[in-house]
Amino acid sequence: MFLYRDRSFEFVEVKSSSDKLNAKQKRWIADNSTFLHLPFRLVKLHRTMARH
């Protein structure tokens, strides 16, 4: 996901609590960290129990 707001941006990878990064995603994150330095965040979504 690409987020842009108030003249700033970041790349966000959104995963469910049971989902994992694949090899290409891990490589992109590593290369970004080493070479590009683009703002990046990994977000994990966790399902909560519904209230009744």
ABEGO torsion letter per residue (X at the ends): XBBBBGGBBBBBBBBBAABBBBAAAAAAAAAAAAAAGBBBBBBBBBBBBBBX
